[in-house]
Amino acid sequence: MPLDLEKIRARREKLGMSQQEAATKAGIGSRQRWNDIEAGRRINITLEILERIASALGCKAKDLLK
């Protein structure tokens, strides 16, 4: 199942987090890496990264899939 990029962006914005804040909270490094994920330029992420993103956004990994 592919990531739902709109859900990731919408959840982050609903929480009032910048891309940098979300990247830091998820432990994925830079704002640029988060931006690449949201923009669909980095579509092959690991399950571990997906779970870290979901945790940072306060949801389950399955909630970020289409």
PDB file of N, CA, C and O in Angstrom:
ATOM      1  N   MET A   1       0.838  -1.193   0.000  1.00  0.00           N
ATOM      2  CA  MET A   1       0.000   0.000   0.000  1.00  0.00           C
ATOM      3  C   MET A   1       0.876   1.247   0.000  1.00  0.00           C
ATOM      4  O   MET A   1       1.866   1.316   0.729  1.00  0.00           O
ATOM      5  N   PRO A   2       0.518   2.214  -0.803  1.00  0.00           N
ATOM      6  CA  PRO A   2       1.304   3.460  -0.844  1.00  0.00           C
ATOM      7  C   PRO A   2       0.945   4.409   0.304  1.00  0.00           C
ATOM      8  O   PRO A   2      -0.129   4.330   0.900  1.00  0.00           O
ATOM      9  N   LEU A   3       1.875   5.292   0.582  1.00  0.00           N
ATOM     10  CA  LEU A   3       1.640   6.336   1.578  1.00  0.00           C
ATOM     11  C   LEU A   3       0.592   7.309   1.069  1.00  0.00           C
ATOM     12  O   LEU A   3       0.517   7.573  -0.131  1.00  0.00           O
ATOM     13  N   ASP A   4      -0.207   7.838   1.966  1.00  0.00           N
ATOM     14  CA  ASP A   4      -1.125   8.913   1.622  1.00  0.00           C
ATOM     15  C   ASP A   4      -0.444  10.216   2.032  1.00  0.00           C
ATOM     16  O   ASP A   4      -0.523  10.637   3.186  1.00  0.00           O
ATOM     17  N   LEU A   5       0.218  10.837   1.081  1.00  0.00           N
ATOM     18  CA  LEU A   5       1.023  12.025   1.356  1.00  0.00           C
ATOM     19  C   LEU A   5       0.187  13.176   1.907  1.00  0.00           C
ATOM     20  O   LEU A   5       0.657  13.950   2.741  1.00  0.00           O
ATOM     21  N   GLU A   6      -1.035  13.283   1.442  1.00  0.00           N
ATOM     22  CA  GLU A   6      -1.915  14.347   1.918  1.00  0.00           C
ATOM     23  C   GLU A   6      -2.243  14.153   3.398  1.00  0.00           C
ATOM     24  O   GLU A   6      -2.324  15.126   4.148  1.00  0.00           O
ATOM     25  N   LYS A   7      -2.431  12.899   3.821  1.00  0.00           N
ATOM     26  CA  LYS A   7      -2.715  12.632   5.236  1.00  0.00           C
ATOM     27  C   LYS A   7      -1.532  13.029   6.115  1.00  0.00           C
ATOM     28  O   LYS A   7      -1.713  13.583   7.200  1.00  0.00           O
ATOM     29  N   ILE A   8      -0.328  12.743   5.644  1.00  0.00           N
ATOM     30  CA  ILE A   8       0.861  13.092   6.424  1.00  0.00           C
ATOM     31  C   ILE A   8       0.949  14.605   6.591  1.00  0.00           C
ATOM     32  O   ILE A   8       1.137  15.097   7.703  1.00  0.00           O
ATOM     33  N   ARG A   9       0.815  15.336   5.502  1.00  0.00           N
ATOM     34  CA  ARG A   9       0.885  16.796   5.556  1.00  0.00           C
ATOM     35  C   ARG A   9      -0.245  17.362   6.420  1.00  0.00           C
ATOM     36  O   ARG A   9      -0.013  18.224   7.267  1.00  0.00           O
ATOM     37  N   ALA A  10      -1.467  16.873   6.201  1.00  0.00           N
ATOM     38  CA  ALA A  10      -2.627  17.392   6.930  1.00  0.00           C
ATOM     39  C   ALA A  10      -2.495  17.152   8.441  1.00  0.00           C
ATOM     40  O   ALA A  10      -2.808  18.036   9.238  1.00  0.00           O
ATOM     41  N   ARG A  11      -2.036  15.969   8.831  1.00  0.00           N
ATOM     42  CA  ARG A  11      -1.866  15.681  10.262  1.00  0.00           C
ATOM     43  C   ARG A  11      -0.805  16.588  10.879  1.00  0.00           C
ATOM     44  O   ARG A  11      -0.986  17.126  11.971  1.00  0.00           O
ATOM     45  N   ARG A  12       0.298  16.745  10.163  1.00  0.00           N
ATOM     46  CA  ARG A  12       1.374  17.607  10.669  1.00  0.00           C
ATOM     47  C   ARG A  12       0.871  19.035  10.851  1.00  0.00           C
ATOM     48  O   ARG A  12       1.117  19.662  11.881  1.00  0.00           O
ATOM     49  N   GLU A  13       0.176  19.535   9.856  1.00  0.00           N
ATOM     50  CA  GLU A  13      -0.337  20.907   9.937  1.00  0.00           C
ATOM     51  C   GLU A  13      -1.389  21.050  11.031  1.00  0.00           C
ATOM     52  O   GLU A  13      -1.433  22.070  11.720  1.00  0.00           O
ATOM     53  N   LYS A  14      -2.241  20.030  11.197  1.00  0.00           N
ATOM     54  CA  LYS A  14      -3.261  20.071  12.243  1.00  0.00           C
ATOM     55  C   LYS A  14      -2.614  20.170  13.625  1.00  0.00           C
ATOM     56  O   LYS A  14      -3.144  20.821  14.526  1.00  0.00           O
ATOM     57  N   LEU A  15      -1.462  19.515  13.777  1.00  0.00           N
ATOM     58  CA  LEU A  15      -0.737  19.565  15.043  1.00  0.00           C
ATOM     59  C   LEU A  15       0.075  20.854  15.194  1.00  0.00           C
ATOM     60  O   LEU A  15       0.660  21.100  16.249  1.00  0.00           O
ATOM     61  N   GLY A  16       0.110  21.665  14.154  1.00  0.00           N
ATOM     62  CA  GLY A  16       0.839  22.925  14.202  1.00  0.00           C
ATOM     63  C   GLY A  16       2.346  22.743  14.170  1.00  0.00           C
ATOM     64  O   GLY A  16       3.090  23.588  14.668  1.00  0.00           O
ATOM     65  N   MET A  17       2.796  21.643  13.587  1.00  0.00           N
ATOM     66  CA  MET A  17       4.232  21.357  13.526  1.00  0.00           C
ATOM     67  C   MET A  17       4.817  21.782  12.192  1.00  0.00           C
ATOM     68  O   MET A  17       4.197  21.629  11.140  1.00  0.00           O
ATOM     69  N   SER A  18       6.014  22.314  12.261  1.00  0.00           N
ATOM     70  CA  SER A  18       6.762  22.578  11.031  1.00  0.00           C
ATOM     71  C   SER A  18       7.349  21.252  10.556  1.00  0.00           C
ATOM     72  O   SER A  18       7.352  20.265  11.291  1.00  0.00           O
ATOM     73  N   GLN A  19       7.841  21.240   9.336  1.00  0.00           N
ATOM     74  CA  GLN A  19       8.501  20.037   8.833  1.00  0.00           C
ATOM     75  C   GLN A  19       9.735  19.718   9.673  1.00  0.00           C
ATOM     76  O   GLN A  19      10.025  18.549   9.928  1.00  0.00           O
ATOM     77  N   GLN A  20      10.450  20.730  10.098  1.00  0.00           N
ATOM     78  CA  GLN A  20      11.635  20.509  10.932  1.00  0.00           C
ATOM     79  C   GLN A  20      11.258  19.879  12.264  1.00  0.00           C
ATOM     80  O   GLN A  20      11.911  18.940  12.719  1.00  0.00           O
ATOM     81  N   GLU A  21      10.208  20.394  12.885  1.00  0.00           N
ATOM     82  CA  GLU A  21       9.765  19.835  14.162  1.00  0.00           C
ATOM     83  C   GLU A  21       9.337  18.374  14.007  1.00  0.00           C
ATOM     84  O   GLU A  21       9.671  17.531  14.839  1.00  0.00           O
ATOM     85  N   ALA A  22       8.603  18.087  12.945  1.00  0.00           N
ATOM     86  CA  ALA A  22       8.145  16.720  12.700  1.00  0.00           C
ATOM     87  C   ALA A  22       9.321  15.790  12.441  1.00  0.00           C
ATOM     88  O   ALA A  22       9.359  14.674  12.959  1.00  0.00           O
ATOM     89  N   ALA A  23      10.273  16.241  11.650  1.00  0.00           N
ATOM     90  CA  ALA A  23      11.453  15.420  11.348  1.00  0.00           C
ATOM     91  C   ALA A  23      12.246  15.131  12.613  1.00  0.00           C
ATOM     92  O   ALA A  23      12.709  14.009  12.818  1.00  0.00           O
ATOM     93  N   THR A  24      12.399  16.131  13.449  1.00  0.00           N
ATOM     94  CA  THR A  24      13.126  15.953  14.702  1.00  0.00           C
ATOM     95  C   THR A  24      12.394  14.985  15.619  1.00  0.00           C
ATOM     96  O   THR A  24      13.005  14.084  16.194  1.00  0.00           O
ATOM     97  N   LYS A  25      11.089  15.169  15.755  1.00  0.00           N
ATOM     98  CA  LYS A  25      10.296  14.297  16.623  1.00  0.00           C
ATOM     99  C   LYS A  25      10.307  12.853  16.130  1.00  0.00           C
ATOM    100  O   LYS A  25      10.295  11.921  16.933  1.00  0.00           O
ATOM    101  N   ALA A  26      10.329  12.668  14.812  1.00  0.00           N
ATOM    102  CA  ALA A  26      10.349  11.324  14.230  1.00  0.00           C
ATOM    103  C   ALA A  26      11.763  10.739  14.197  1.00  0.00           C
ATOM    104  O   ALA A  26      11.943   9.543  13.970  1.00  0.00           O
ATOM    105  N   GLY A  27      12.757  11.590  14.425  1.00  0.00           N
ATOM    106  CA  GLY A  27      14.135  11.123  14.405  1.00  0.00           C
ATOM    107  C   GLY A  27      14.609  10.731  13.020  1.00  0.00           C
ATOM    108  O   GLY A  27      15.392   9.794  12.865  1.00  0.00           O
ATOM    109  N   ILE A  28      14.134  11.451  12.012  1.00  0.00           N
ATOM    110  CA  ILE A  28      14.535  11.107  10.641  1.00  0.00           C
ATOM    111  C   ILE A  28      15.512  12.110  10.044  1.00  0.00           C
ATOM    112  O   ILE A  28      15.753  12.109   8.837  1.00  0.00           O
ATOM    113  N   GLY A  29      16.063  12.951  10.880  1.00  0.00           N
ATOM    114  CA  GLY A  29      17.096  13.847  10.385  1.00  0.00           C
ATOM    115  C   GLY A  29      16.592  15.213  10.020  1.00  0.00           C
ATOM    116  O   GLY A  29      16.073  15.939  10.868  1.00  0.00           O
ATOM    117  N   SER A  30      16.737  15.562   8.791  1.00  0.00           N
ATOM    118  CA  SER A  30      16.529  16.943   8.354  1.00  0.00           C
ATOM    119  C   SER A  30      15.109  17.235   7.883  1.00  0.00           C
ATOM    120  O   SER A  30      14.330  16.332   7.576  1.00  0.00           O
ATOM    121  N   ARG A  31      14.803  18.527   7.838  1.00  0.00           N
ATOM    122  CA  ARG A  31      13.543  18.998   7.272  1.00  0.00           C
ATOM    123  C   ARG A  31      13.453  18.579   5.816  1.00  0.00           C
ATOM    124  O   ARG A  31      12.372  18.251   5.329  1.00  0.00           O
ATOM    125  N   GLN A  32      14.578  18.588   5.120  1.00  0.00           N
ATOM    126  CA  GLN A  32      14.578  18.230   3.700  1.00  0.00           C
ATOM    127  C   GLN A  32      14.118  16.797   3.487  1.00  0.00           C
ATOM    128  O   GLN A  32      13.377  16.509   2.547  1.00  0.00           O
ATOM    129  N   ARG A  33      14.556  15.904   4.356  1.00  0.00           N
ATOM    130  CA  ARG A  33      14.129  14.503   4.228  1.00  0.00           C
ATOM    131  C   ARG A  33      12.630  14.389   4.451  1.00  0.00           C
ATOM    132  O   ARG A  33      11.946  13.658   3.734  1.00  0.00           O
ATOM    133  N   TRP A  34      12.114  15.112   5.444  1.00  0.00           N
ATOM    134  CA  TRP A  34      10.659  15.111   5.687  1.00  0.00           C
ATOM    135  C   TRP A  34       9.949  15.685   4.470  1.00  0.00           C
ATOM    136  O   TRP A  34       8.944  15.137   4.018  1.00  0.00           O
ATOM    137  N   ASN A  35      10.458  16.770   3.946  1.00  0.00           N
ATOM    138  CA  ASN A  35       9.860  17.387   2.767  1.00  0.00           C
ATOM    139  C   ASN A  35       9.848  16.416   1.588  1.00  0.00           C
ATOM    140  O   ASN A  35       8.862  16.342   0.855  1.00  0.00           O
ATOM    141  N   ASP A  36      10.930  15.679   1.404  1.00  0.00           N
ATOM    142  CA  ASP A  36      10.998  14.697   0.319  1.00  0.00           C
ATOM    143  C   ASP A  36       9.928  13.621   0.481  1.00  0.00           C
ATOM    144  O   ASP A  36       9.353  13.165  -0.507  1.00  0.00           O
ATOM    145  N   ILE A  37       9.661  13.216   1.709  1.00  0.00           N
ATOM    146  CA  ILE A  37       8.620  12.213   1.965  1.00  0.00           C
ATOM    147  C   ILE A  37       7.247  12.803   1.660  1.00  0.00           C
ATOM    148  O   ILE A  37       6.452  12.186   0.951  1.00  0.00           O
ATOM    149  N   GLU A  38       6.961  13.995   2.190  1.00  0.00           N
ATOM    150  CA  GLU A  38       5.657  14.635   1.948  1.00  0.00           C
ATOM    151  C   GLU A  38       5.416  14.921   0.470  1.00  0.00           C
ATOM    152  O   GLU A  38       4.285  14.833  -0.007  1.00  0.00           O
ATOM    153  N   ALA A  39       6.474  15.262  -0.250  1.00  0.00           N
ATOM    154  CA  ALA A  39       6.337  15.612  -1.672  1.00  0.00           C
ATOM    155  C   ALA A  39       6.330  14.390  -2.581  1.00  0.00           C
ATOM    156  O   ALA A  39       6.132  14.520  -3.789  1.00  0.00           O
ATOM    157  N   GLY A  40       6.543  13.209  -2.016  1.00  0.00           N
ATOM    158  CA  GLY A  40       6.518  11.999  -2.822  1.00  0.00           C
ATOM    159  C   GLY A  40       7.817  11.705  -3.547  1.00  0.00           C
ATOM    160  O   GLY A  40       7.866  10.827  -4.408  1.00  0.00           O
ATOM    161  N   ARG A  41       8.860  12.427  -3.206  1.00  0.00           N
ATOM    162  CA  ARG A  41      10.164  12.172  -3.836  1.00  0.00           C
ATOM    163  C   ARG A  41      10.901  11.024  -3.165  1.00  0.00           C
ATOM    164  O   ARG A  41      11.903  10.529  -3.681  1.00  0.00           O
ATOM    165  N   ARG A  42      10.400  10.610  -2.019  1.00  0.00           N
ATOM    166  CA  ARG A  42      11.016   9.506  -1.272  1.00  0.00           C
ATOM    167  C   ARG A  42       9.901   8.531  -0.925  1.00  0.00           C
ATOM    168  O   ARG A  42       9.354   8.558   0.178  1.00  0.00           O
ATOM    169  N   ILE A  43       9.575   7.678  -1.874  1.00  0.00           N
ATOM    170  CA  ILE A  43       8.407   6.808  -1.693  1.00  0.00           C
ATOM    171  C   ILE A  43       8.748   5.445  -1.104  1.00  0.00           C
ATOM    172  O   ILE A  43       7.867   4.774  -0.567  1.00  0.00           O
ATOM    173  N   ASN A  44       9.974   5.031  -1.191  1.00  0.00           N
ATOM    174  CA  ASN A  44      10.374   3.725  -0.672  1.00  0.00           C
ATOM    175  C   ASN A  44      10.992   3.872   0.721  1.00  0.00           C
ATOM    176  O   ASN A  44      12.204   3.754   0.896  1.00  0.00           O
ATOM    177  N   ILE A  45      10.130   4.133   1.700  1.00  0.00           N
ATOM    178  CA  ILE A  45      10.636   4.258   3.058  1.00  0.00           C
ATOM    179  C   ILE A  45      10.441   2.926   3.784  1.00  0.00           C
ATOM    180  O   ILE A  45       9.585   2.125   3.410  1.00  0.00           O
ATOM    181  N   THR A  46      11.228   2.705   4.804  1.00  0.00           N
ATOM    182  CA  THR A  46      11.129   1.455   5.553  1.00  0.00           C
ATOM    183  C   THR A  46       9.939   1.501   6.506  1.00  0.00           C
ATOM    184  O   THR A  46       9.401   2.565   6.813  1.00  0.00           O
ATOM    185  N   LEU A  47       9.549   0.323   6.958  1.00  0.00           N
ATOM    186  CA  LEU A  47       8.470   0.226   7.934  1.00  0.00           C
ATOM    187  C   LEU A  47       8.850   0.967   9.214  1.00  0.00           C
ATOM    188  O   LEU A  47       8.003   1.595   9.849  1.00  0.00           O
ATOM    189  N   GLU A  48      10.116   0.890   9.584  1.00  0.00           N
ATOM    190  CA  GLU A  48      10.587   1.588  10.785  1.00  0.00           C
ATOM    191  C   GLU A  48      10.384   3.097  10.655  1.00  0.00           C
ATOM    192  O   GLU A  48       9.916   3.745  11.591  1.00  0.00           O
ATOM    193  N   ILE A  49      10.733   3.652   9.504  1.00  0.00           N
ATOM    194  CA  ILE A  49      10.548   5.096   9.280  1.00  0.00           C
ATOM    195  C   ILE A  49       9.060   5.441   9.290  1.00  0.00           C
ATOM    196  O   ILE A  49       8.663   6.449   9.876  1.00  0.00           O
ATOM    197  N   LEU A  50       8.239   4.620   8.651  1.00  0.00           N
ATOM    198  CA  LEU A  50       6.792   4.857   8.649  1.00  0.00           C
ATOM    199  C   LEU A  50       6.258   4.881  10.072  1.00  0.00           C
ATOM    200  O   LEU A  50       5.453   5.747  10.416  1.00  0.00           O
ATOM    201  N   GLU A  51       6.690   3.952  10.894  1.00  0.00           N
ATOM    202  CA  GLU A  51       6.230   3.907  12.286  1.00  0.00           C
ATOM    203  C   GLU A  51       6.709   5.122  13.072  1.00  0.00           C
ATOM    204  O   GLU A  51       5.982   5.624  13.929  1.00  0.00           O
ATOM    205  N   ARG A  52       7.910   5.596  12.798  1.00  0.00           N
ATOM    206  CA  ARG A  52       8.419   6.798  13.481  1.00  0.00           C
ATOM    207  C   ARG A  52       7.646   8.042  13.061  1.00  0.00           C
ATOM    208  O   ARG A  52       7.364   8.913  13.884  1.00  0.00           O
ATOM    209  N   ILE A  53       7.308   8.120  11.785  1.00  0.00           N
ATOM    210  CA  ILE A  53       6.494   9.246  11.299  1.00  0.00           C
ATOM    211  C   ILE A  53       5.133   9.214  11.979  1.00  0.00           C
ATOM    212  O   ILE A  53       4.654  10.235  12.473  1.00  0.00           O
ATOM    213  N   ALA A  54       4.511   8.037  12.003  1.00  0.00           N
ATOM    214  CA  ALA A  54       3.194   7.902  12.630  1.00  0.00           C
ATOM    215  C   ALA A  54       3.252   8.287  14.110  1.00  0.00           C
ATOM    216  O   ALA A  54       2.370   8.988  14.606  1.00  0.00           O
ATOM    217  N   SER A  55       4.274   7.835  14.801  1.00  0.00           N
ATOM    218  CA  SER A  55       4.421   8.169  16.222  1.00  0.00           C
ATOM    219  C   SER A  55       4.548   9.678  16.410  1.00  0.00           C
ATOM    220  O   SER A  55       3.931  10.248  17.310  1.00  0.00           O
ATOM    221  N   ALA A  56       5.338  10.317  15.572  1.00  0.00           N
ATOM    222  CA  ALA A  56       5.515  11.769  15.661  1.00  0.00           C
ATOM    223  C   ALA A  56       4.204  12.505  15.421  1.00  0.00           C
ATOM    224  O   ALA A  56       3.977  13.587  15.964  1.00  0.00           O
ATOM    225  N   LEU A  57       3.340  11.904  14.598  1.00  0.00           N
ATOM    226  CA  LEU A  57       2.067  12.539  14.270  1.00  0.00           C
ATOM    227  C   LEU A  57       0.919  12.054  15.154  1.00  0.00           C
ATOM    228  O   LEU A  57      -0.229  12.459  14.971  1.00  0.00           O
ATOM    229  N   GLY A  58       1.238  11.183  16.112  1.00  0.00           N
ATOM    230  CA  GLY A  58       0.228  10.725  17.072  1.00  0.00           C
ATOM    231  C   GLY A  58      -0.814   9.807  16.468  1.00  0.00           C
ATOM    232  O   GLY A  58      -1.987   9.877  16.833  1.00  0.00           O
ATOM    233  N   CYS A  59      -0.403   8.944  15.546  1.00  0.00           N
ATOM    234  CA  CYS A  59      -1.349   8.015  14.941  1.00  0.00           C
ATOM    235  C   CYS A  59      -0.661   6.683  14.695  1.00  0.00           C
ATOM    236  O   CYS A  59       0.505   6.503  15.048  1.00  0.00           O
ATOM    237  N   LYS A  60      -1.382   5.757  14.093  1.00  0.00           N
ATOM    238  CA  LYS A  60      -0.817   4.456  13.743  1.00  0.00           C
ATOM    239  C   LYS A  60      -0.335   4.488  12.301  1.00  0.00           C
ATOM    240  O   LYS A  60      -0.852   5.247  11.481  1.00  0.00           O
ATOM    241  N   ALA A  61       0.651   3.665  11.998  1.00  0.00           N
ATOM    242  CA  ALA A  61       1.216   3.633  10.651  1.00  0.00           C
ATOM    243  C   ALA A  61       0.122   3.370   9.609  1.00  0.00           C
ATOM    244  O   ALA A  61       0.138   3.977   8.539  1.00  0.00           O
ATOM    245  N   LYS A  62      -0.808   2.493   9.901  1.00  0.00           N
ATOM    246  CA  LYS A  62      -1.854   2.162   8.925  1.00  0.00           C
ATOM    247  C   LYS A  62      -2.721   3.377   8.573  1.00  0.00           C
ATOM    248  O   LYS A  62      -3.316   3.427   7.497  1.00  0.00           O
ATOM    249  N   ASP A  63      -2.788   4.353   9.484  1.00  0.00           N
ATOM    250  CA  ASP A  63      -3.582   5.558   9.224  1.00  0.00           C
ATOM    251  C   ASP A  63      -2.960   6.443   8.140  1.00  0.00           C
ATOM    252  O   ASP A  63      -3.620   7.339   7.615  1.00  0.00           O
ATOM    253  N   LEU A  64      -1.700   6.195   7.810  1.00  0.00           N
ATOM    254  CA  LEU A  64      -0.994   7.025   6.819  1.00  0.00           C
ATOM    255  C   LEU A  64      -0.927   6.355   5.449  1.00  0.00           C
ATOM    256  O   LEU A  64      -0.264   6.851   4.538  1.00  0.00           O
ATOM    257  N   LEU A  65      -1.614   5.231   5.313  1.00  0.00           N
ATOM    258  CA  LEU A  65      -1.623   4.514   4.039  1.00  0.00           C
ATOM    259  C   LEU A  65      -2.940   4.747   3.309  1.00  0.00           C
ATOM    260  O   LEU A  65      -3.966   5.028   3.929  1.00  0.00           O
ATOM    261  N   LYS A  66      -2.897   4.627   2.005  1.00  0.00           N
ATOM    262  CA  LYS A  66      -4.120   4.786   1.198  1.00  0.00           C
ATOM    263  C   LYS A  66      -4.960   3.554   1.298  1.00  0.00           C
ATOM    264  O   LYS A  66      -6.029   3.487   0.692  1.00  0.00           O
TER     265      LYS A  66
END
